[in-house]
Amino acid sequence: MRWSACKAKERERVFWSYEDLGVFFLLMALLTLTLRVLVRFGLLPQSELLQPGDSFQLAIVCLLTAGLLAVLKLRHRRPLLRSLGWVLPSRGQLFLSLLTGLLLAGGVLLYAYGKSQRGSGVPSVKAILTICLLGPVLEETLLRGCVLPLIATAVGYPLAILATAGLFAVFHGPTDIAHGAFFAICGIGYGCVRAASGTTTAPTLAHAVCNLILLCSMSY
């Protein structure tokens, strides 16, 4: 499908706006403020903000996902999942997702080959659930499900893919240029899968596969 046809299709499907995204980011800011207040009054250990545990991360991801869906549902009262791209991909799209996840993870592992960076053993079930399932679901629903098609309706897919890749890198708070480049490249890969498949399910699968491979490689 040509970019112009994809752009027209997105216009028919997207019913949310930048205002909705602003409301969601305001909720994120309020959540951050609430957590800091809890720390201030000794109701939450400060270590949970500096080095959040698996349970804390899982809870935050679930809250943010529920918050995003609630904002869209309460403000528009329209069916969400299909509009956000959560539909079953075709076999070819599933293959593209798996291949993208493998290639992105493989590129990172090749870059890191020979470096002695290892995790602290077998990850917990909560860590696997957060990193390889719920985290990708939240990030792809927000960036490739909401933001990318919204931008694409105005400027087209190529710029929308680059813009969301930049946001993806910024959200992960990279510590150096290499980390930032990794997240940006992954964001471009997931965005291309989203554009090619027309679904959010496909890039989420690619994201999950990449995270799972990297998590396993750092744990052994």
C-alpha positions, -999 to 999 in steps of 0.1 A, spaced: 0 0 0 14 34 -9 21 60 18 -7 83 5 -32 55 8 -20 46 43 -23 83 52 -59 85 40 -67 53 59 -53 67 91 -75 98 87 -106 76 87 -95 57 118 -79 82 141 -105 99 163 -82 111 191 -61 143 192 -30 159 207 -52 172 234 -59 136 245 -21 129 246 -17 161 266 -42 148 292 -23 115 294 11 131 299 -5 153 326 -16 121 343 20 109 341 32 141 357 6 138 384 16 102 391 53 113 393 43 141 417 22 116 438 51 92 441 75 120 452 50 131 478 47 95 491 85 94 494 85 128 511 62 115 539 80 82 542 51 61 527 74 49 498 111 41 500 132 65 479 150 35 465 119 26 446 123 58 425 161 55 421 162 17 415 126 5 412 119 -32 420 101 -56 397 68 -53 415 70 -15 415 77 -13 377 49 -38 370 25 -17 390 35 16 372 33 0 338 -2 -13 345 -13 21 359 -1 40 329 -16 15 304 -50 17 322 -47 55 323 -40 58 286 -70 36 277 -92 54 302 -84 88 288 -93 77 252 -124 58 263 -139 84 287 -132 113 263 -146 97 232 -168 67 242 -157 48 211 -143 13 205 -106 14 212 -87 -18 204 -93 -19 166 -88 18 163 -55 16 181 -44 -11 157 -48 -41 180 -59 -66 154 -45 -100 145 -17 -97 119 -14 -119 89 12 -147 88 35 -125 67 32 -97 92 39 -121 121 71 -132 102 81 -96 97 76 -89 134 97 -119 145 124 -111 119 126 -74 130 129 -83 167 156 -109 159 176 -84 138 174 -56 162 185 -78 192 212 -94 170 226 -60 161 228 -50 198 245 -83 207 270 -79 179 279 -44 191 282 -55 227 302 -87 218 332 -91 240 320 -67 267 315 -82 301 281 -68 308 259 -94 325 228 -93 346 225 -106 382 211 -140 373 178 -154 362 152 -126 359 120 -128 380 87 -136 365 76 -100 372 106 -87 354 99 -109 323 63 -99 324 71 -62 325 100 -61 301 88 -86 275 50 -81 276 34 -52 295 62 -27 288 60 -33 250 22 -32 251 22 2 268 50 17 247 36 5 214 0 14 222 11 49 230 38 56 204 28 33 174 -9 30 182 -17 67 192 11 91 183 24 77 150 -10 75 132 -19 110 146 13 125 132 10 105 100 -24 121 92 -6 155 90 28 148 76 28 113 64 44 81 76 82 87 70 83 118 93 59 101 118 82 71 121 112 93 127 93 115 152 81 85 173 115 69 171 129 101 186 103 100 214 110 64 220 147 71 225 140 101 248 115 82 270 141 56 277 165 81 291 197 69 273 229 74 292 251 79 261 251 82 224 252 45 217 222 38 239 203 67 223 211 54 188 200 19 198 166 31 210 162 53 180 170 25 155 146 2 174 119 29 172 124 32 135 122 -6 131 90 -8 151 75 22 132 83 6 99 66 -26 110 36 -6 122 34 11 88 38 -21 68 13 -41 88 -12 -14 97 -14 -30 132 0 -22 166 1 -59 174 30 -65 149 55 -39 163 45 -50 198 56 -86 190 88 -73 175 95 -52 206 87 -82 229 110 -105 209 139 -80 210 135 -74 247 133 -111 255 165 -119 236 184 -91 252 171 -99 286 181 -136 283 215 -126 269 222 -103 299 211 -129 324 235 -157 315 
